[in-house]
Amino acid sequence: MDVFSLFLFLAQATSAPAPVRRAVTPTVSGTPEVLGIAKSSIWNRDSCLSTNVRGRLLWTCRDSQSDEDFLSSTASWTNFNSDGTPAITDSILDMYGTTNLSQSYFEVPSSMCGGASSVAGSCGNSTRYAIWPDTRSMPVSTGDNGNIALYTWIPNTHITDDFVQLNENPSGSLYRADYSDSLGENDVPPAQLLDDSFWPAGSIRYGEYGFVIANGTAYLYGTLNGTLGVVLAKVSTDSIEDKNAYSYYTNSSWSSTAPSINDSSAAVTNAGTGGQGTYYWSAYFDSYVWIGAPYIGDNPIFQIATAPAPEGPWTEPSTFYTGEQGSASLGAYSQQAHPGMSKDFGSSSEIYLTYTKVNEGDENGEITGTYSTPIIHVIWE
C-alpha cells in the first residue's frame, strides 16, 4: 500500500483522536455550492452512498435502471483530481465500473424472491423484497497488504408496488465485499451475503443506520421501533461477523444484552433524527458528527448534530442547508454526507453532501422518475 493511500484509509476507518468534551454547533461559511451531479453513463440510479477505498470512492446505489436491465442495487467507482478534489468535469462526476447483470450488487436472498429468478426481488404478485442500503459500506483493514473488507447491513423489507411495507421490523442481512489490488481498475469488489438474518426479525438492526470507527472499535447505530429513537452498539473491527462480541448501550452503560426494539430507555438522545444520514469524526470540530434528513420522506433538508463521543451527549439536530426540490411527487430524499470525498475525511473546514433528486420525465407517453445525485460543497466557519 502506498503512503498516501495508507494515510487516507487510516484517517477514514481505523482511529480518531481522543475528542475534547465540548458541545459544538457548526456554522456554514457563505453559501454551499452545487458542483454538479454524480452520474453513470449507463444507469439511472436511486439513493447513492460512498466510501473511500484506497483513494477512490466506491458508490453503492439502490434501484438502478438501464435501457435493458433493472437491479435493486449496483456499485461504481469515481475518481479524484491530483489535488484531492472530486474529479468533476463539465458538472459530472463520472461513475464507472463493471456491473454483474446476473444479480444485484447486494444479492437478494433466494428465500426473499431473489436468486436467478429475480435480480430485483420481485415476487410476481405485485410485491417485492427491496434490498436497499441505508448507509455507506464500512471499511475494515484486513492486514498489511492493503486488503479491505467492506461491511453493509441491509433490512429485508417486503413492499407492495405502491411502497406499502408488509413486514414491520424485518430481519437484517449482513454483506461483505473484499477489496484487493488484484481487482482490475473497472472491477468493483463483489459483495457476498454472509447472513440473511444477522439481525432477526423484530430486533434492532445495528449498523443499518450508520457507523463510526475509533481506535479499532466500530460504533454501530440502529433505530428502535417507529419513532422511539436511535440506539448504539459497539464491537471490535476484528469481530464484526461475531454477534457474541457485540456490546449494547442501554441506560448510559454498556451491556452484553441487546435491548428490545421497543425499549425507549435505550435511545441515545439526538443521535440522529431517524431520517437517513451519515456519521463521521471531525478533527476540525473535535467532535463526532451526524448529518442527515430531519425525517423520512419528501424533503431536501440537511440537519447536523455533534457529540464528543459516539454515546453523546449529542446536540439537538439543526438545519444548515436545504437543496432544490425535484418535480416528482417524491422529489427529494436520501440525504448523505461524504467524508471520504474530502481530502481529510471531513476533518477540516469542508464536507460534501448529496441527496436524491427526482424529476418527472416523459417516456413514450408514460411519466417516469429520473434520479439525479447533486453534489454540494459546504465550508464551515
Summary of the structure (lengths in Angstrom):
residues: 381
radius of gyration: 19.4
end to end distance: 34.7
largest distance: 58.4
contacts: 1279
relative contact order: 0.15
helix: 8%
strand: 43%
